[in-house]
Amino acid sequence: MEILLKITCLAVAIVLHELSHGLMAYIFGDRTAQYAGRLSLNPIKHIDPMGSIILPFLLFFTGAPFLIGWAKPVPVNFMNLRPQRFGVFCVAFAGPLMNILLALTASILWKVGIFNLEVANAAIQINVILAAFNLLPILPLDGGRMITCFLPQNHKLFYFFERFGLVIVISTLMIFSGPIHKLIFGIANTILNFVNMLI
């Protein structure tokens, strides 16, 4: 039951994370996600077999300290955003913000007795960790895009990290797991303290 609960919470977290990117892009003038049929709550349109199912199961059964995953990225044409740089920042931040709001919602639902402690803990932990992971300052993660959106977009390093950044992040997680885990947990604790302050 524990694995099913965590996988369900993760699926909801990553689907709404991606959906929020598309909705924010729509607000700033880009209709790409809408035309692709991705402004939808239907999880089938968002779930990526590797990132949404296989990786979380592997992490759970290998005893990883936390679960992470991803959905299929919602397509966004950043050139359509107006104002562009601020739009890019808001679209990038929308994903982690959604996860923070989901953690806050789970806390409130536990406080009022709708969620039991097990469900609330799973939802809060997964959303806080997912937000913290995505706020790491490296492309193509949201934190990296939030920083680099104000830098020249034609720099060679920009294209390099845009293309290979996720591979670098996953490799770094495997090779330097201790320090990276501490960094993620540090960001997660900051977010959790913020959530607790609000309730």
Biotite code that builds the C-alpha atoms (Angstrom):
import biotite.structure as struc

atoms = struc.array([
    struc.Atom([0.000, 0.000, 0.000], chain_id="A", res_id=1, res_name="MET", atom_name="CA", element="C"),
    struc.Atom([2.868, 2.396, 0.771], chain_id="A", res_id=2, res_name="GLU", atom_name="CA", element="C"),
    struc.Atom([4.289, 2.208, -2.746], chain_id="A", res_id=3, res_name="ILE", atom_name="CA", element="C"),
    struc.Atom([0.851, 2.708, -4.317], chain_id="A", res_id=4, res_name="LEU", atom_name="CA", element="C"),
    struc.Atom([0.210, 5.739, -2.103], chain_id="A", res_id=5, res_name="LEU", atom_name="CA", element="C"),
    struc.Atom([3.566, 7.309, -2.929], chain_id="A", res_id=6, res_name="LYS", atom_name="CA", element="C"),
    struc.Atom([3.296, 6.599, -6.659], chain_id="A", res_id=7, res_name="ILE", atom_name="CA", element="C"),
    struc.Atom([-0.214, 8.095, -6.698], chain_id="A", res_id=8, res_name="THR", atom_name="CA", element="C"),
    struc.Atom([0.971, 11.225, -4.863], chain_id="A", res_id=9, res_name="CYS", atom_name="CA", element="C"),
    struc.Atom([3.942, 11.507, -7.207], chain_id="A", res_id=10, res_name="LEU", atom_name="CA", element="C"),
    struc.Atom([1.759, 11.107, -10.301], chain_id="A", res_id=11, res_name="ALA", atom_name="CA", element="C"),
    struc.Atom([-0.584, 13.881, -9.132], chain_id="A", res_id=12, res_name="VAL", atom_name="CA", element="C"),
    struc.Atom([2.385, 16.085, -8.231], chain_id="A", res_id=13, res_name="ALA", atom_name="CA", element="C"),
    struc.Atom([4.195, 15.786, -11.551], chain_id="A", res_id=14, res_name="ILE", atom_name="CA", element="C"),
    struc.Atom([1.062, 16.026, -13.706], chain_id="A", res_id=15, res_name="VAL", atom_name="CA", element="C"),
    struc.Atom([-0.056, 19.246, -11.997], chain_id="A", res_id=16, res_name="LEU", atom_name="CA", element="C"),
    struc.Atom([3.534, 20.503, -12.069], chain_id="A", res_id=17, res_name="HIS", atom_name="CA", element="C"),
    struc.Atom([3.641, 20.218, -15.861], chain_id="A", res_id=18, res_name="GLU", atom_name="CA", element="C"),
    struc.Atom([0.089, 21.484, -16.299], chain_id="A", res_id=19, res_name="LEU", atom_name="CA", element="C"),
    struc.Atom([0.991, 24.631, -14.346], chain_id="A", res_id=20, res_name="SER", atom_name="CA", element="C"),
    struc.Atom([3.829, 25.346, -16.788], chain_id="A", res_id=21, res_name="HIS", atom_name="CA", element="C"),
    struc.Atom([1.387, 25.182, -19.684], chain_id="A", res_id=22, res_name="GLY", atom_name="CA", element="C"),
    struc.Atom([-1.243, 27.323, -17.958], chain_id="A", res_id=23, res_name="LEU", atom_name="CA", element="C"),
    struc.Atom([1.307, 29.990, -17.057], chain_id="A", res_id=24, res_name="MET", atom_name="CA", element="C"),
    struc.Atom([2.613, 30.002, -20.626], chain_id="A", res_id=25, res_name="ALA", atom_name="CA", element="C"),
    struc.Atom([-0.984, 30.462, -21.816], chain_id="A", res_id=26, res_name="TYR", atom_name="CA", element="C"),
    struc.Atom([-1.375, 33.453, -19.486], chain_id="A", res_id=27, res_name="ILE", atom_name="CA", element="C"),
    struc.Atom([1.754, 35.017, -20.996], chain_id="A", res_id=28, res_name="PHE", atom_name="CA", element="C"),
    struc.Atom([0.556, 34.493, -24.562], chain_id="A", res_id=29, res_name="GLY", atom_name="CA", element="C"),
    struc.Atom([1.858, 31.097, -25.694], chain_id="A", res_id=30, res_name="ASP", atom_name="CA", element="C"),
    struc.Atom([-0.795, 28.661, -26.939], chain_id="A", res_id=31, res_name="ARG", atom_name="CA", element="C"),
    struc.Atom([1.573, 25.778, -27.801], chain_id="A", res_id=32, res_name="THR", atom_name="CA", element="C"),
    struc.Atom([0.442, 23.557, -24.919], chain_id="A", res_id=33, res_name="ALA", atom_name="CA", element="C"),
    struc.Atom([-3.204, 24.246, -25.735], chain_id="A", res_id=34, res_name="GLN", atom_name="CA", element="C"),
    struc.Atom([-2.756, 23.298, -29.404], chain_id="A", res_id=35, res_name="TYR", atom_name="CA", element="C"),
    struc.Atom([-0.922, 20.115, -28.326], chain_id="A", res_id=36, res_name="ALA", atom_name="CA", element="C"),
    struc.Atom([-3.848, 19.132, -26.087], chain_id="A", res_id=37, res_name="GLY", atom_name="CA", element="C"),
    struc.Atom([-1.691, 19.321, -22.956], chain_id="A", res_id=38, res_name="ARG", atom_name="CA", element="C"),
    struc.Atom([-3.809, 21.772, -20.938], chain_id="A", res_id=39, res_name="LEU", atom_name="CA", element="C"),
    struc.Atom([-5.607, 18.760, -19.532], chain_id="A", res_id=40, res_name="SER", atom_name="CA", element="C"),
    struc.Atom([-5.982, 17.003, -16.185], chain_id="A", res_id=41, res_name="LEU", atom_name="CA", element="C"),
    struc.Atom([-5.977, 13.654, -17.992], chain_id="A", res_id=42, res_name="ASN", atom_name="CA", element="C"),
    struc.Atom([-2.829, 11.950, -16.594], chain_id="A", res_id=43, res_name="PRO", atom_name="CA", element="C"),
    struc.Atom([-2.429, 9.811, -19.717], chain_id="A", res_id=44, res_name="ILE", atom_name="CA", element="C"),
    struc.Atom([-1.536, 12.941, -21.677], chain_id="A", res_id=45, res_name="LYS", atom_name="CA", element="C"),
    struc.Atom([1.275, 13.799, -19.244], chain_id="A", res_id=46, res_name="HIS", atom_name="CA", element="C"),
    struc.Atom([2.719, 10.597, -17.782], chain_id="A", res_id=47, res_name="ILE", atom_name="CA", element="C"),
    struc.Atom([6.120, 9.528, -19.069], chain_id="A", res_id=48, res_name="ASP", atom_name="CA", element="C"),
    struc.Atom([6.672, 5.754, -18.662], chain_id="A", res_id=49, res_name="PRO", atom_name="CA", element="C"),
    struc.Atom([10.283, 6.101, -17.527], chain_id="A", res_id=50, res_name="MET", atom_name="CA", element="C"),
    struc.Atom([10.040, 9.217, -15.376], chain_id="A", res_id=51, res_name="GLY", atom_name="CA", element="C"),
    struc.Atom([6.560, 8.678, -13.951], chain_id="A", res_id=52, res_name="SER", atom_name="CA", element="C"),
    struc.Atom([6.525, 4.911, -13.351], chain_id="A", res_id=53, res_name="ILE", atom_name="CA", element="C"),
    struc.Atom([9.798, 3.011, -13.812], chain_id="A", res_id=54, res_name="ILE", atom_name="CA", element="C"),
    struc.Atom([12.164, 5.442, -12.056], chain_id="A", res_id=55, res_name="LEU", atom_name="CA", element="C"),
    struc.Atom([9.948, 5.942, -8.964], chain_id="A", res_id=56, res_name="PRO", atom_name="CA", element="C"),
    struc.Atom([9.527, 2.179, -8.557], chain_id="A", res_id=57, res_name="PHE", atom_name="CA", element="C"),
    struc.Atom([13.294, 1.672, -8.867], chain_id="A", res_id=58, res_name="LEU", atom_name="CA", element="C"),
    struc.Atom([13.983, 4.409, -6.319], chain_id="A", res_id=59, res_name="LEU", atom_name="CA", element="C"),
    struc.Atom([11.458, 2.955, -3.891], chain_id="A", res_id=60, res_name="PHE", atom_name="CA", element="C"),
    struc.Atom([12.713, -0.625, -4.086], chain_id="A", res_id=61, res_name="PHE", atom_name="CA", element="C"),
    struc.Atom([16.398, 0.390, -3.890], chain_id="A", res_id=62, res_name="THR", atom_name="CA", element="C"),
    struc.Atom([15.741, 2.312, -0.681], chain_id="A", res_id=63, res_name="GLY", atom_name="CA", element="C"),
    struc.Atom([16.406, 5.807, -2.039], chain_id="A", res_id=64, res_name="ALA", atom_name="CA", element="C"),
    struc.Atom([15.884, 8.561, 0.577], chain_id="A", res_id=65, res_name="PRO", atom_name="CA", element="C"),
    struc.Atom([13.207, 10.180, -1.573], chain_id="A", res_id=66, res_name="PHE", atom_name="CA", element="C"),
    struc.Atom([11.148, 9.679, -4.712], chain_id="A", res_id=67, res_name="LEU", atom_name="CA", element="C"),
    struc.Atom([11.494, 11.931, -7.730], chain_id="A", res_id=68, res_name="ILE", atom_name="CA", element="C"),
    struc.Atom([10.181, 11.657, -11.255], chain_id="A", res_id=69, res_name="GLY", atom_name="CA", element="C"),
    struc.Atom([8.926, 13.642, -14.167], chain_id="A", res_id=70, res_name="TRP", atom_name="CA", element="C"),
    struc.Atom([6.061, 13.844, -16.614], chain_id="A", res_id=71, res_name="ALA", atom_name="CA", element="C"),
    struc.Atom([6.341, 14.569, -20.319], chain_id="A", res_id=72, res_name="LYS", atom_name="CA", element="C"),
    struc.Atom([7.370, 18.242, -20.523], chain_id="A", res_id=73, res_name="PRO", atom_name="CA", element="C"),
    struc.Atom([4.543, 20.513, -21.603], chain_id="A", res_id=74, res_name="VAL", atom_name="CA", element="C"),
    struc.Atom([5.602, 22.175, -24.879], chain_id="A", res_id=75, res_name="PRO", atom_name="CA", element="C"),
    struc.Atom([6.265, 25.892, -24.514], chain_id="A", res_id=76, res_name="VAL", atom_name="CA", element="C"),
    struc.Atom([7.496, 28.300, -27.183], chain_id="A", res_id=77, res_name="ASN", atom_name="CA", element="C"),
    struc.Atom([9.343, 30.816, -25.028], chain_id="A", res_id=78, res_name="PHE", atom_name="CA", element="C"),
    struc.Atom([9.600, 33.240, -27.960], chain_id="A", res_id=79, res_name="MET", atom_name="CA", element="C"),
    struc.Atom([5.820, 33.748, -27.782], chain_id="A", res_id=80, res_name="ASN", atom_name="CA", element="C"),
    struc.Atom([5.844, 34.938, -24.165], chain_id="A", res_id=81, res_name="LEU", atom_name="CA", element="C"),
    struc.Atom([5.218, 38.635, -23.509], chain_id="A", res_id=82, res_name="ARG", atom_name="CA", element="C"),
    struc.Atom([7.089, 40.097, -21.732], chain_id="A", res_id=83, res_name="PRO", atom_name="CA", element="C"),
    struc.Atom([9.494, 37.372, -22.698], chain_id="A", res_id=84, res_name="GLN", atom_name="CA", element="C"),
    struc.Atom([12.105, 37.183, -19.932], chain_id="A", res_id=85, res_name="ARG", atom_name="CA", element="C"),
    struc.Atom([9.657, 37.741, -17.085], chain_id="A", res_id=86, res_name="PHE", atom_name="CA", element="C"),
    struc.Atom([7.309, 35.289, -18.787], chain_id="A", res_id=87, res_name="GLY", atom_name="CA", element="C"),
    struc.Atom([10.044, 32.639, -18.929], chain_id="A", res_id=88, res_name="VAL", atom_name="CA", element="C"),
    struc.Atom([10.746, 33.182, -15.229], chain_id="A", res_id=89, res_name="PHE", atom_name="CA", element="C"),
    struc.Atom([7.066, 32.833, -14.294], chain_id="A", res_id=90, res_name="CYS", atom_name="CA", element="C"),
    struc.Atom([6.550, 29.758, -16.489], chain_id="A", res_id=91, res_name="VAL", atom_name="CA", element="C"),
    struc.Atom([9.588, 28.091, -14.886], chain_id="A", res_id=92, res_name="ALA", atom_name="CA", element="C"),
    struc.Atom([8.553, 29.019, -11.345], chain_id="A", res_id=93, res_name="PHE", atom_name="CA", element="C"),
    struc.Atom([4.972, 27.834, -11.890], chain_id="A", res_id=94, res_name="ALA", atom_name="CA", element="C"),
    struc.Atom([6.000, 24.165, -11.543], chain_id="A", res_id=95, res_name="GLY", atom_name="CA", element="C"),
    struc.Atom([7.731, 24.360, -8.135], chain_id="A", res_id=96, res_name="PRO", atom_name="CA", element="C"),
    struc.Atom([5.079, 26.812, -6.949], chain_id="A", res_id=97, res_name="LEU", atom_name="CA", element="C"),
    struc.Atom([2.366, 24.285, -7.794], chain_id="A", res_id=98, res_name="MET", atom_name="CA", element="C"),
    struc.Atom([4.156, 21.636, -5.728], chain_id="A", res_id=99, res_name="ASN", atom_name="CA", element="C"),
    struc.Atom([4.499, 24.039, -2.789], chain_id="A", res_id=100, res_name="ILE", atom_name="CA", element="C"),
    struc.Atom([0.771, 24.809, -3.027], chain_id="A", res_id=101, res_name="LEU", atom_name="CA", element="C"),
    struc.Atom([-0.028, 21.072, -3.147], chain_id="A", res_id=102, res_name="LEU", atom_name="CA", element="C"),
    struc.Atom([2.057, 20.520, -0.005], chain_id="A", res_id=103, res_name="ALA", atom_name="CA", element="C"),
    struc.Atom([0.218, 23.403, 1.665], chain_id="A", res_id=104, res_name="LEU", atom_name="CA", element="C"),
    struc.Atom([-3.145, 21.958, 0.579], chain_id="A", res_id=105, res_name="THR", atom_name="CA", element="C"),
    struc.Atom([-2.241, 18.523, 1.982], chain_id="A", res_id=106, res_name="ALA", atom_name="CA", element="C"),
    struc.Atom([-1.279, 20.161, 5.298], chain_id="A", res_id=107, res_name="SER", atom_name="CA", element="C"),
    struc.Atom([-4.587, 21.998, 5.481], chain_id="A", res_id=108, res_name="ILE", atom_name="CA", element="C"),
    struc.Atom([-6.575, 18.872, 4.586], chain_id="A", res_id=109, res_name="LEU", atom_name="CA", element="C"),
    struc.Atom([-4.803, 16.999, 7.397], chain_id="A", res_id=110, res_name="TRP", atom_name="CA", element="C"),
    struc.Atom([-5.493, 19.832, 9.834], chain_id="A", res_id=111, res_name="LYS", atom_name="CA", element="C"),
    struc.Atom([-9.229, 19.736, 9.086], chain_id="A", res_id=112, res_name="VAL", atom_name="CA", element="C"),
    struc.Atom([-9.340, 15.934, 9.247], chain_id="A", res_id=113, res_name="GLY", atom_name="CA", element="C"),
    struc.Atom([-9.910, 15.119, 5.567], chain_id="A", res_id=114, res_name="ILE", atom_name="CA", element="C"),
    struc.Atom([-6.464, 13.510, 5.036], chain_id="A", res_id=115, res_name="PHE", atom_name="CA", element="C"),
    struc.Atom([-5.081, 11.020, 7.523], chain_id="A", res_id=116, res_name="ASN", atom_name="CA", element="C"),
    struc.Atom([-1.479, 11.436, 8.666], chain_id="A", res_id=117, res_name="LEU", atom_name="CA", element="C"),
    struc.Atom([-0.076, 8.822, 6.258], chain_id="A", res_id=118, res_name="GLU", atom_name="CA", element="C"),
    struc.Atom([-1.634, 10.399, 3.157], chain_id="A", res_id=119, res_name="VAL", atom_name="CA", element="C"),
    struc.Atom([-0.725, 13.922, 4.270], chain_id="A", res_id=120, res_name="ALA", atom_name="CA", element="C"),
    struc.Atom([2.890, 12.980, 5.001], chain_id="A", res_id=121, res_name="ASN", atom_name="CA", element="C"),
    struc.Atom([3.282, 11.272, 1.616], chain_id="A", res_id=122, res_name="ALA", atom_name="CA", element="C"),
    struc.Atom([1.770, 14.201, -0.289], chain_id="A", res_id=123, res_name="ALA", atom_name="CA", element="C"),
    struc.Atom([3.757, 16.819, 1.632], chain_id="A", res_id=124, res_name="ILE", atom_name="CA", element="C"),
    struc.Atom([7.071, 14.974, 1.409], chain_id="A", res_id=125, res_name="GLN", atom_name="CA", element="C"),
    struc.Atom([6.820, 14.212, -2.301], chain_id="A", res_id=126, res_name="ILE", atom_name="CA", element="C"),
    struc.Atom([5.703, 17.705, -3.293], chain_id="A", res_id=127, res_name="ASN", atom_name="CA", element="C"),
    struc.Atom([8.319, 19.450, -1.153], chain_id="A", res_id=128, res_name="VAL", atom_name="CA", element="C"),
    struc.Atom([11.123, 17.231, -2.487], chain_id="A", res_id=129, res_name="ILE", atom_name="CA", element="C"),
    struc.Atom([9.899, 17.661, -6.063], chain_id="A", res_id=130, res_name="LEU", atom_name="CA", element="C"),
    struc.Atom([9.834, 21.438, -5.652], chain_id="A", res_id=131, res_name="ALA", atom_name="CA", element="C"),
    struc.Atom([13.318, 21.416, -4.098], chain_id="A", res_id=132, res_name="ALA", atom_name="CA", element="C"),
    struc.Atom([14.740, 19.184, -6.844], chain_id="A", res_id=133, res_name="PHE", atom_name="CA", element="C"),
    struc.Atom([13.314, 21.369, -9.602], chain_id="A", res_id=134, res_name="ASN", atom_name="CA", element="C"),
    struc.Atom([14.709, 24.509, -7.948], chain_id="A", res_id=135, res_name="LEU", atom_name="CA", element="C"),
    struc.Atom([18.283, 23.263, -8.327], chain_id="A", res_id=136, res_name="LEU", atom_name="CA", element="C"),
    struc.Atom([20.025, 26.003, -10.364], chain_id="A", res_id=137, res_name="PRO", atom_name="CA", element="C"),
    struc.Atom([20.885, 24.015, -13.489], chain_id="A", res_id=138, res_name="ILE", atom_name="CA", element="C"),
    struc.Atom([19.187, 23.717, -16.860], chain_id="A", res_id=139, res_name="LEU", atom_name="CA", element="C"),
    struc.Atom([16.846, 22.224, -17.881], chain_id="A", res_id=140, res_name="PRO", atom_name="CA", element="C"),
    struc.Atom([15.454, 22.212, -14.323], chain_id="A", res_id=141, res_name="LEU", atom_name="CA", element="C"),
    struc.Atom([13.148, 25.076, -13.409], chain_id="A", res_id=142, res_name="ASP", atom_name="CA", element="C"),
    struc.Atom([15.669, 26.682, -11.080], chain_id="A", res_id=143, res_name="GLY", atom_name="CA", element="C"),
    struc.Atom([18.215, 26.846, -13.865], chain_id="A", res_id=144, res_name="GLY", atom_name="CA", element="C"),
    struc.Atom([15.716, 28.403, -16.253], chain_id="A", res_id=145, res_name="ARG", atom_name="CA", element="C"),
    struc.Atom([14.663, 30.953, -13.617], chain_id="A", res_id=146, res_name="MET", atom_name="CA", element="C"),
    struc.Atom([18.291, 32.120, -13.397], chain_id="A", res_id=147, res_name="ILE", atom_name="CA", element="C"),
    struc.Atom([19.384, 31.864, -17.028], chain_id="A", res_id=148, res_name="THR", atom_name="CA", element="C"),
    struc.Atom([16.264, 33.514, -18.466], chain_id="A", res_id=149, res_name="CYS", atom_name="CA", element="C"),
    struc.Atom([17.930, 36.848, -17.706], chain_id="A", res_id=150, res_name="PHE", atom_name="CA", element="C"),
    struc.Atom([21.225, 35.866, -19.388], chain_id="A", res_id=151, res_name="LEU", atom_name="CA", element="C"),
    struc.Atom([22.114, 35.945, -23.118], chain_id="A", res_id=152, res_name="PRO", atom_name="CA", element="C"),
    struc.Atom([20.336, 32.988, -24.721], chain_id="A", res_id=153, res_name="GLN", atom_name="CA", element="C"),
    struc.Atom([22.916, 32.476, -27.485], chain_id="A", res_id=154, res_name="ASN", atom_name="CA", element="C"),
    struc.Atom([25.761, 31.486, -25.174], chain_id="A", res_id=155, res_name="HIS", atom_name="CA", element="C"),
    struc.Atom([27.272, 28.053, -25.936], chain_id="A", res_id=156, res_name="LYS", atom_name="CA", element="C"),
    struc.Atom([26.960, 26.965, -22.303], chain_id="A", res_id=157, res_name="LEU", atom_name="CA", element="C"),
    struc.Atom([23.239, 27.725, -22.450], chain_id="A", res_id=158, res_name="PHE", atom_name="CA", element="C"),
    struc.Atom([22.728, 25.282, -25.326], chain_id="A", res_id=159, res_name="TYR", atom_name="CA", element="C"),
    struc.Atom([25.002, 22.700, -23.719], chain_id="A", res_id=160, res_name="PHE", atom_name="CA", element="C"),
    struc.Atom([23.093, 22.624, -20.422], chain_id="A", res_id=161, res_name="PHE", atom_name="CA", element="C"),
    struc.Atom([19.742, 22.857, -22.215], chain_id="A", res_id=162, res_name="GLU", atom_name="CA", element="C"),
    struc.Atom([20.636, 19.678, -24.093], chain_id="A", res_id=163, res_name="ARG", atom_name="CA", element="C"),
    struc.Atom([22.618, 17.691, -21.515], chain_id="A", res_id=164, res_name="PHE", atom_name="CA", element="C"),
    struc.Atom([21.629, 19.304, -18.215], chain_id="A", res_id=165, res_name="GLY", atom_name="CA", element="C"),
    struc.Atom([19.245, 16.574, -17.073], chain_id="A", res_id=166, res_name="LEU", atom_name="CA", element="C"),
    struc.Atom([21.866, 13.890, -17.793], chain_id="A", res_id=167, res_name="VAL", atom_name="CA", element="C"),
    struc.Atom([24.358, 15.918, -15.747], chain_id="A", res_id=168, res_name="ILE", atom_name="CA", element="C"),
    struc.Atom([21.876, 16.275, -12.889], chain_id="A", res_id=169, res_name="VAL", atom_name="CA", element="C"),
    struc.Atom([21.055, 12.547, -12.779], chain_id="A", res_id=170, res_name="ILE", atom_name="CA", element="C"),
    struc.Atom([24.748, 11.611, -13.065], chain_id="A", res_id=171, res_name="SER", atom_name="CA", element="C"),
    struc.Atom([25.643, 14.044, -10.281], chain_id="A", res_id=172, res_name="THR", atom_name="CA", element="C"),
    struc.Atom([22.889, 12.573, -8.112], chain_id="A", res_id=173, res_name="LEU", atom_name="CA", element="C"),
    struc.Atom([24.434, 9.132, -8.575], chain_id="A", res_id=174, res_name="MET", atom_name="CA", element="C"),
    struc.Atom([28.105, 10.108, -8.189], chain_id="A", res_id=175, res_name="ILE", atom_name="CA", element="C"),
    struc.Atom([27.830, 12.817, -5.530], chain_id="A", res_id=176, res_name="PHE", atom_name="CA", element="C"),
    struc.Atom([24.644, 11.573, -3.909], chain_id="A", res_id=177, res_name="SER", atom_name="CA", element="C"),
    struc.Atom([25.557, 12.698, -0.381], chain_id="A", res_id=178, res_name="GLY", atom_name="CA", element="C"),
    struc.Atom([26.180, 16.422, -1.027], chain_id="A", res_id=179, res_name="PRO", atom_name="CA", element="C"),
    struc.Atom([23.339, 16.691, -3.564], chain_id="A", res_id=180, res_name="ILE", atom_name="CA", element="C"),
    struc.Atom([20.909, 14.980, -1.212], chain_id="A", res_id=181, res_name="HIS", atom_name="CA", element="C"),
    struc.Atom([21.925, 17.438, 1.529], chain_id="A", res_id=182, res_name="LYS", atom_name="CA", element="C"),
    struc.Atom([21.340, 20.355, -0.849], chain_id="A", res_id=183, res_name="LEU", atom_name="CA", element="C"),
    struc.Atom([17.912, 19.043, -1.873], chain_id="A", res_id=184, res_name="ILE", atom_name="CA", element="C"),
    struc.Atom([16.937, 18.371, 1.739], chain_id="A", res_id=185, res_name="PHE", atom_name="CA", element="C"),
    struc.Atom([18.181, 21.840, 2.699], chain_id="A", res_id=186, res_name="GLY", atom_name="CA", element="C"),
    struc.Atom([15.950, 23.480, 0.106], chain_id="A", res_id=187, res_name="ILE", atom_name="CA", element="C"),
    struc.Atom([13.109, 21.114, 1.064], chain_id="A", res_id=188, res_name="ALA", atom_name="CA", element="C"),
    struc.Atom([13.379, 22.043, 4.754], chain_id="A", res_id=189, res_name="ASN", atom_name="CA", element="C"),
    struc.Atom([13.211, 25.735, 3.837], chain_id="A", res_id=190, res_name="THR", atom_name="CA", element="C"),
    struc.Atom([10.045, 25.096, 1.821], chain_id="A", res_id=191, res_name="ILE", atom_name="CA", element="C"),
    struc.Atom([8.566, 22.953, 4.592], chain_id="A", res_id=192, res_name="LEU", atom_name="CA", element="C"),
    struc.Atom([9.225, 25.671, 7.165], chain_id="A", res_id=193, res_name="ASN", atom_name="CA", element="C"),
    struc.Atom([7.478, 28.138, 4.860], chain_id="A", res_id=194, res_name="PHE", atom_name="CA", element="C"),
    struc.Atom([4.467, 25.822, 4.525], chain_id="A", res_id=195, res_name="VAL", atom_name="CA", element="C"),
    struc.Atom([4.310, 25.294, 8.281], chain_id="A", res_id=196, res_name="ASN", atom_name="CA", element="C"),
    struc.Atom([4.451, 29.047, 8.836], chain_id="A", res_id=197, res_name="MET", atom_name="CA", element="C"),
    struc.Atom([1.401, 29.533, 6.619], chain_id="A", res_id=198, res_name="LEU", atom_name="CA", element="C"),
    struc.Atom([-0.743, 27.051, 8.532], chain_id="A", res_id=199, res_name="ILE", atom_name="CA", element="C"),
])
